[in-house]
Amino acid sequence: MTHGHTQGHGHDMHHPPMTGSGEKCPAMQAAAVTAKDQPEARALLQGAFEKTYRWPKGFGGFRADFICAQAGLTVKGRVEVKSPREVSLDCDNESIKEWAGGQISMMAVHRGPRTFEESDGKYVLTLDPEDGHPMGRLLRIHGDGMNSRYRIKEQRITQINRGMERMKFTINVEDSLTTQDSRHLTTRYVVYYFSPADGRLVNAESFADRHAVVNGIYLPGVRRITSVEDGELITRELSFDHHALM
């Protein structure tokens, strides 16, 4: 099994970040930021950030059994997640272990506790004029090294655009649920990958997530991913059971 984000197009498509993780792209750090921060942009993004579900501060992680399934192959394993950077898997199939580990790490990065100031709040933020786009107002993040642009509507980040030397992608957030504490948690999104050289669409991946609630904490339940690999449509499902908080 190969990684779903490396479809042989010459781009490192491994796990695009949905929202700022606090790390710059080294190749683009030198670009000077001349834009002036706009309070309206900052308030808009912070409002959406605060309404996005994350694990609570001090969250100690979880353990769970998992099953990875695709046509002709089913593999079982066990995972322990202490933090976004501390994910360990017990699985006999090395390619499945690598792929599932990448997916679980990406989930943990998206759900990991952090403040707005630790995330996109440390950059210069500006708003484009209202253009009537159905996914909301366009907000630009200056200085993150990824030319990041978000669209925000009704206190939700609905679209994420990033462009780097070897990778350009757009994430459309298609659906979400409202958690018990009235925050948004994504349940369905699509990633469109483009060639930075000519803007050509080179792949798309569809993600559908169901969540398991354990003592009020929303943990991964089932993730289904559909992508194109070598001219074929491939669907994989990663399901979790027997969750235990740490």
C-alpha positions as CSV (number, residue, x, y, z in Angstrom):
1,M,0.0,0.0,0.0
2,T,1.3,3.4,-0.9
3,H,0.6,6.7,0.7
4,G,-2.5,8.3,-0.6
5,H,-0.8,11.7,-0.9
6,T,2.1,10.7,-3.1
7,Q,0.5,9.7,-6.3
8,G,3.6,9.7,-8.5
9,H,3.1,13.3,-9.7
10,G,6.4,14.6,-8.4
11,H,4.8,16.5,-5.5
12,D,5.2,15.7,-1.8
13,M,1.5,15.6,-1.0
14,H,1.8,13.9,2.3
15,H,-0.8,15.0,4.8
16,P,-1.7,18.7,3.9
17,P,-2.4,20.7,7.0
18,M,-6.0,21.9,7.3
19,T,-5.2,24.8,9.6
20,G,-1.9,26.4,10.8
21,S,0.2,24.0,12.9
22,G,2.7,26.8,13.8
23,E,5.5,25.7,11.5
24,K,6.7,27.7,8.5
25,C,7.8,26.2,5.2
26,P,11.7,26.7,5.4
27,A,12.0,27.4,1.6
28,M,9.8,30.4,1.9
29,Q,10.6,31.9,5.2
30,A,12.8,34.7,3.8
31,A,9.9,36.5,2.1
32,A,9.4,39.9,3.8
33,V,5.9,40.7,5.0
34,T,4.8,44.2,3.9
35,A,1.0,43.8,4.5
36,K,-0.5,45.5,7.6
37,D,-2.5,43.4,10.0
38,Q,-6.3,44.1,9.9
39,P,-8.2,43.8,13.1
40,E,-11.3,42.7,11.2
41,A,-9.4,39.8,9.7
42,R,-7.9,38.9,13.0
43,A,-11.3,38.9,14.7
44,L,-12.9,36.8,11.9
45,L,-10.2,34.1,12.0
46,Q,-10.0,34.0,15.8
47,G,-13.8,33.6,16.0
48,A,-13.6,30.6,13.6
49,F,-10.6,29.2,15.4
50,E,-12.4,29.3,18.8
51,K,-15.4,27.6,17.3
52,T,-13.4,24.7,16.0
53,Y,-13.3,21.6,18.2
54,R,-9.9,20.5,19.6
55,W,-9.0,18.2,22.4
56,P,-8.9,20.0,25.7
57,K,-5.7,21.5,27.2
58,G,-3.9,18.8,29.2
59,F,-5.4,16.0,27.1
60,G,-3.3,12.9,27.8
61,G,-4.0,10.9,24.7
62,F,-5.8,7.6,23.9
63,R,-5.3,4.0,22.9
64,A,-7.5,2.0,20.5
65,D,-7.7,-1.0,18.3
66,F,-7.9,-0.3,14.6
67,I,-8.8,-2.1,11.4
68,C,-7.6,-0.9,8.0
69,A,-9.6,-2.3,5.1
70,Q,-9.4,-2.0,1.3
71,A,-10.4,-4.3,-1.5
72,G,-8.6,-7.6,-1.0
73,L,-6.9,-6.6,2.3
74,T,-7.8,-6.2,5.9
75,V,-5.2,-5.5,8.6
76,K,-5.7,-5.2,12.3
77,G,-3.5,-3.3,14.8
78,R,-3.3,-1.2,17.9
79,V,-2.5,2.5,18.3
80,E,-1.4,4.8,21.1
81,V,-1.6,8.5,20.7
82,K,0.1,10.7,23.3
83,S,0.3,13.9,21.3
84,P,0.4,14.8,17.6
85,R,4.1,14.0,17.5
86,E,3.9,10.9,19.7
87,V,1.9,8.2,17.8
88,S,2.9,4.6,18.0
89,L,1.3,1.6,16.2
90,D,1.5,-2.1,16.6
91,C,0.8,-3.7,13.3
92,D,2.3,-6.6,11.3
93,N,1.9,-5.1,7.9
94,E,4.6,-2.4,7.4
95,S,3.0,-0.5,4.5
96,I,-0.3,-0.4,6.4
97,K,1.5,0.6,9.5
98,E,3.1,3.6,7.7
99,W,-0.1,4.6,6.0
100,A,-2.3,4.3,9.0
101,G,0.3,6.1,11.2
102,G,0.3,9.0,8.8
103,Q,-3.4,9.3,8.9
104,I,-3.6,9.1,12.7
105,S,-0.8,11.6,13.1
106,M,-2.7,14.0,10.8
107,M,-5.9,13.5,12.8
108,A,-3.9,14.3,16.0
109,V,-2.4,17.4,14.5
110,H,-5.8,18.7,13.6
111,R,-7.3,17.9,17.0
112,G,-4.3,18.8,19.1
113,P,-4.8,21.6,21.7
114,R,-3.2,24.9,20.9
115,T,-4.1,28.6,21.2
116,F,-4.8,31.0,18.4
117,E,-1.5,32.8,19.1
118,E,0.3,29.5,18.7
119,S,-1.4,28.9,15.4
120,D,-2.3,31.4,12.6
121,G,-2.7,34.2,15.1
122,K,1.1,34.9,15.1
123,Y,1.0,36.0,11.4
124,V,-0.2,39.1,9.6
125,L,-3.9,38.7,8.6
126,T,-5.8,40.6,5.9
127,L,-9.2,40.3,4.2
128,D,-10.0,40.6,0.6
129,P,-13.1,42.6,-0.4
130,E,-16.4,40.8,-0.2
131,D,-16.9,38.9,-3.5
132,G,-20.1,36.9,-2.8
133,H,-18.3,33.6,-2.9
134,P,-20.6,30.8,-1.6
135,M,-17.9,29.6,0.8
136,G,-17.4,33.0,2.4
137,R,-14.9,35.8,2.7
138,L,-11.3,35.3,1.6
139,L,-8.7,35.8,4.4
140,R,-4.9,35.9,3.6
141,I,-2.2,34.8,6.0
142,H,1.1,36.6,5.4
143,G,4.5,35.2,6.4
144,D,3.6,31.5,7.0
145,G,5.7,30.4,4.0
146,M,2.7,28.6,2.3
147,N,0.8,31.5,0.8
148,S,-2.2,30.4,2.9
149,R,-5.7,31.7,2.1
150,Y,-8.8,30.7,3.9
151,R,-12.5,31.3,3.3
152,I,-14.6,31.8,6.3
153,K,-18.4,31.7,6.6
154,E,-20.6,31.6,9.7
155,Q,-17.7,31.2,12.1
156,R,-16.3,28.2,10.1
157,I,-13.2,27.8,8.0
158,T,-14.8,26.4,4.8
159,Q,-11.9,26.4,2.4
160,I,-8.1,26.3,2.8
161,N,-5.7,27.1,0.0
162,R,-1.9,26.6,0.2
163,G,0.8,26.9,-2.4
164,M,4.5,25.9,-2.1
165,E,7.2,25.1,-4.5
166,R,6.4,21.4,-4.9
167,M,2.7,21.4,-3.8
168,K,-0.4,23.4,-4.3
169,F,-3.8,22.3,-2.9
170,T,-7.3,23.4,-1.9
171,I,-9.3,21.8,0.9
172,N,-13.1,22.3,0.7
173,V,-14.8,21.5,4.0
174,E,-18.1,20.0,2.9
175,D,-19.8,19.1,6.2
176,S,-19.3,19.2,10.0
177,L,-21.1,18.3,13.2
178,T,-21.7,20.4,16.3
179,T,-20.1,19.0,19.4
180,Q,-21.5,19.0,22.9
181,D,-19.7,22.2,23.7
182,S,-21.1,23.9,20.6
183,R,-18.0,23.7,18.4
184,H,-17.6,22.6,14.8
185,L,-15.9,19.3,14.0
186,T,-15.3,18.4,10.4
187,T,-17.0,15.2,9.1
188,R,-16.3,15.5,5.4
189,Y,-13.8,17.3,3.2
190,V,-12.2,17.1,-0.2
191,V,-8.5,17.9,-1.0
192,Y,-7.7,19.0,-4.6
193,Y,-4.1,18.8,-5.6
194,F,-2.7,21.1,-8.4
195,S,0.6,21.3,-10.2
196,P,2.4,24.5,-9.1
197,A,3.9,24.7,-12.6
198,D,0.8,24.9,-14.7
199,G,-2.2,24.8,-12.3
200,R,-3.3,21.4,-13.6
201,L,-5.5,19.3,-11.3
202,V,-3.4,16.2,-10.6
203,N,-5.4,14.4,-7.9
204,A,-8.3,14.7,-5.5
205,E,-9.0,12.9,-2.2
206,S,-12.3,12.7,-0.4
207,F,-12.3,12.2,3.4
208,A,-15.3,11.1,5.5
209,D,-15.0,10.9,9.2
210,R,-17.2,9.5,12.0
211,H,-16.2,10.3,15.6
212,A,-16.4,8.3,18.8
213,V,-17.2,10.2,22.0
214,V,-15.5,8.9,25.1
215,N,-16.1,10.8,28.4
216,G,-17.0,13.9,26.3
217,I,-13.8,13.7,24.2
218,Y,-14.3,13.3,20.4
219,L,-11.9,10.6,19.2
220,P,-11.4,9.0,15.7
221,G,-14.2,6.5,14.9
222,V,-14.0,5.7,11.2
223,R,-12.2,7.5,8.4
224,R,-13.0,6.6,4.8
225,I,-10.7,8.0,2.1
226,T,-11.3,7.8,-1.6
227,S,-8.5,8.8,-4.0
228,V,-7.1,8.1,-7.5
229,E,-4.0,6.0,-7.7
230,D,-2.4,4.7,-11.0
231,G,-5.6,5.5,-12.9
232,E,-7.9,3.7,-10.4
233,L,-10.3,4.9,-7.8
234,I,-9.1,3.5,-4.4
235,T,-11.2,3.5,-1.2
236,R,-9.6,2.7,2.2
237,E,-11.3,2.7,5.6
238,L,-9.6,3.1,8.9
239,S,-11.9,2.2,11.8
240,F,-11.2,2.3,15.6
241,D,-12.7,0.4,18.5
242,H,-12.1,-0.2,22.2
243,H,-11.0,3.4,22.9
244,A,-9.3,4.1,26.2
245,L,-8.3,7.6,27.5
246,M,-4.7,7.9,28.9
